[in-house]
Structures are given as structure tokens and as C-alpha cells.
Amino acid sequence: MYGQSTEMVQTTLLVLLCLAKNSEKTLLDRLQPLLTDGTIQNCLSPDNNCPSIVSTAIDILNYTICNKSIVLSLCNQSDSCTLLRLYHLCECGLDRLPDSEWTQIQLKILQFFTTLFSCHHNTVSLLVESDCDCSVEVVKALVLMLYKEYNVLCQSTIDNQIDSPSFQVIRQGILLLHYLCVYDRLFISHRVDVEHSYVKLISAVSALYKDLPDITEHEATVIQELWDFDQPDEVWSPEGEEDDDVPMETE
């Protein structure tokens, strides 16, 4: 990154994170150059060999997106779009990173979306209706990330799955997916490239939820609505399965 040492970059990001944590909301736009000059975008590259840099960059986003100017800078309708880089990270993950560490980063990514939807009205339109490539990637990225994490959960040795960080990713991610399903008018077309993974994910999570006593009525309804969402009958048939916004509910 700009020829700087990894240690220097990480130290600088930690200082910026401290400023973000301790700044008033109205002053956070002073950190906007982090988005406009490509700093955060570079930190989010799947090729980054320092997971702590990726994690800290997402922390900075999470502490600054309560500011409207920061939110408006997330998409610049180019290949350096922050949202596009974040979605690419969701799809690809980080090379050679243990599953447990990647799971923690995924939880921070989900927190990003939760904070975004909680702090600002009509932000779904920013995510899915812009002229940038990022608008067609968010649903795809979320589906692929959750599908991969479900496979991690299946390989987990934790006796009580509901206590697994991987399950928390699934649980929070399904709520986010449902939120997009409700407010994205092009939800079906936005997921068409990952339809097979979507069907397998919703089917698997539906079966998982039935075996867990702590699943709320709202969560059960959410997964059912994702399953029943308007689709051709042949897509949803088990026999064919082979291979103005409101704040998002978090429970």
C-alpha cells in the first residue's frame, strides 16, 4: 500500500480509528478523504496479507457511517468504489486466513450494514439503485458469504451451534438478506447469478432453525418469507434442487 510498511499502515489506521471513536458525529466528515483518496478501498483488498488492516478499516467505516457525508462517499461509481471493494471481499475472503478470524471480520461487515440501515433512511436505494456495478453485487455477495459460512458451521466441532460465531454470521446475515428482499425492487434479478446457492442456503438454514429452540418467531417468519418469495415453482421444488425504509430488525 503506497510502498508503506504494514506496521506503519496499521498504526496509522489505529490512530484514525481512535479519532473516529472520539469525534462528534458532525465532525466525522473530516475523515472523508479516507474514502475519496482510495485509502480505505486499498485496505479492503482480498489480496491484503494483513488481516488486521482489513479489520481496522472496517472498524473505521462502522464508526463513521453515521455521518451522511461519509455515506454519500461510499460509492463513487468507479472500480475504486468502497462498496464494490467490500462486496468483493465478502465473496473472496482473505487467503490463508483461519476460518475463525474470517468469521470475526464477517461479523464486522454485517455490523456495517446494520449501522447503515439504522442511522439513515432510504439507504437501500443507495445500495441497489445506483448506476455503479456495486448495485448488482450486494445481494450476490451476501448470499455467497452466507453460503460459505454455513459450510464452515457444518464443519464446526462446537456442540451447541447457536453459540458458534459462524451461526451468528448466519443469523445476522439472514436478517439482512430479508431486509434487502423487502426493500430491493430488483431482488430477484440481483440474485439470479447465485440462485442455486440461494436456494441451497435458505433450504439449509430453514432446516437448521427448526432444530434450534432459541430461534424467535420473527426469525422463523423471515426464513419462511425468503423461502416463499415469488419464484417459479420448478426453482423451489425440493425435487429440482440438486446440486421509505424502516430500521432493520436485528432479532
Secondary structure, DSSP 8 states (H G I E B T S, - for coil): -TT--HHHHHHHHHHHHHHHHHS-GGGGGGGTHHHHTSHHHHHT-TT-S-HHHHHHHHHHHHHHTTSHHHHHTS--SSTT-HHHHHHHHHHH--TT--HHHHHHHHHHHHHHHHHHHHH-TTHHHHHHSSSSGGGGTHHHHHHHHHHHHHHHHHT---SSGGGSHHHHHHHHHHHHHHHHHHH-TTHHHHTGGGHHHHHHHHHHHHHHHHT-TT--HHHHHHHHHHHHSS--HHHH-GGG-----------
